[in-house]
């Protein structure tokens, strides 16, 4: 990867982190302040790996670099009910348990293809766990929302215009 | 504002200070409210050289400077625009409003800040700040025709309007030129043409629907929505400091270009430049003062929103533009020996015959054609407008009056989110244009009735003003009209070959239309109405109501343009009356 792009991405990461100060957090706690759903640093890291498995770094940043796991936590903490938060937290823990049971390894330690297979199985509901299913549904929806609404995507990949200055109701497009 | 502290050393100086205080508090005109109609009153009076005090109950909001979110990207909002659960739980009423989102919630009254009593469920959506709801409105602007003004008389409801189209037509032209209204001259008697800037054109699917309707029906017209956006600003708009609309469609945040009309961007700064305007925010009007000897109103009593200090201001003429229901509240609370039921309320009808617009049905469908076209940029007008086609020339259905309809089409970018990993990422970024999705919503006329009313409750707010009690509900006419809208639009969509036609009649409470009107209606007869043909209280001629409170009936058009025209017309009348020595 070009040095310039790396630096840019680090700056974007740094900007994201600046919004979410971690210096005052107790050790072992999540790196952002959460009001309603306490999450440990370990849980946060598992969530980071799960979101990165969904949206991996390629020639553009993935979920972790864009702090999408922190966005997911922020949204669940602020916009979901207590019952949904409980299920989310429980489901998150169970993903790691499931990984240990199936592969004797934590989710974070699995190779990429095994992570993807595990998430596919969860998505296809091959594991009979309502809390894992609830966690996955919220996590995937918020990760995708966070990705498509991230500064990186909105300014570099799928451009969102603040000032379009035009309207064409007969804009020619290719038909497939 | 100058705060005059009274320090009585002796009686003489006390008296002098009181005289000075009265002078400092005396104006030619007091305008209560700075929203869309209050802003117009301010402009008209100051332009004509009258010393004008505008009282606004909320905080100051200055154009551009006080639009904190206006240039934010979606990722700059903590929840990307969504409301947190805590905000939703605290604000069940205002959360139901489409505009109550992270980017504009600071311009809307929170439920707990200003409670009211719901004798029947009513979502009262308010914007308490300088500019009021003119910052937030949907900017749709259509003229009324005589089919509307003659409606109550022909169909035997409410009372006859004391004015006709010819009385207001020149004033429509007057306000359109200044505000800047984009639209086409469509040549429809039911929706008169005006002084328009170029219209925002219909898109491919809307235009296709227009052609089908023209072929299949005699009187169902799909036109470009007429809206208060500067599609091609003229000198008078540049003079206001406004510029061309930039198609951002982020209007609810306040527009840094002044691309749409608001009091903040247009009438208030215009009035301020005359040097005749005093704009007083944080001024809650408790009541209007009436002098029995003089037989007229002399001023207003105001409670400071922040300090609760009570002050009185005096003027020759008072314009009440507090927003329809708050105008009712202030007048009902202005009780005196002469008017024990509220100022001008000799017949006891004040607060009654309140009506609104029925927005409780919409319909959506897919159109599989015209896939060689999509849209580029954004349309600030929103799309198309279908003027009322039911019961226009004569009564032809089992319900009275009718509905206008919004009509808009767009193609959404579908992003396949089923995969995981690199495939998911690529699919999300790629996206695929879906078919045209065509939608419509109804805007139905409701019939004003004595049983739909507001009055004062026994509870008071933090400023000592009674809470408003609201008892307004839909009726059988509304239900029949809603059914007809669904069946007619279903038929029209079918004629156009649309598929997956999906009506949605989830009922919303009255009020969520944000078109509440009436309670202080205009009419010929002091026995059955509160205001005359010049918007003066029949029984107190130096008090005028030119906001939604004055409306005798609602028609189907969005009401704001009519409030603007009525205000400019009434202000012109008041100035002429003053110069002839009347009103004083």
Interface residues (C-beta under 8 A of the other chain):
Chain A: X53 X54 X55 X56 X58 X62 X74 X75 X78 X79 X80 X81 X112 X116 X119 X120 X123 X140 X144 X145 X146 X147 X148 X149 X150 X151 X153 X154 X155 X157 X158 X160 X162 X163 X164 X165 X166 X167 X168 X169 X170 X171 X172 X173 X175
Chain B: X71 X73 X74 X75 X78 X79 X80 X82 X83 X84 X85 X86 X200 X201 X202 X203 X204 X206 X207 X246 X247 X248 X250 X371 X372 X373 X374 X375 X376 X377 X378 X379 X380 X415 X417 X420 X421 X422 X424 X425 X428 X429 X431 X433
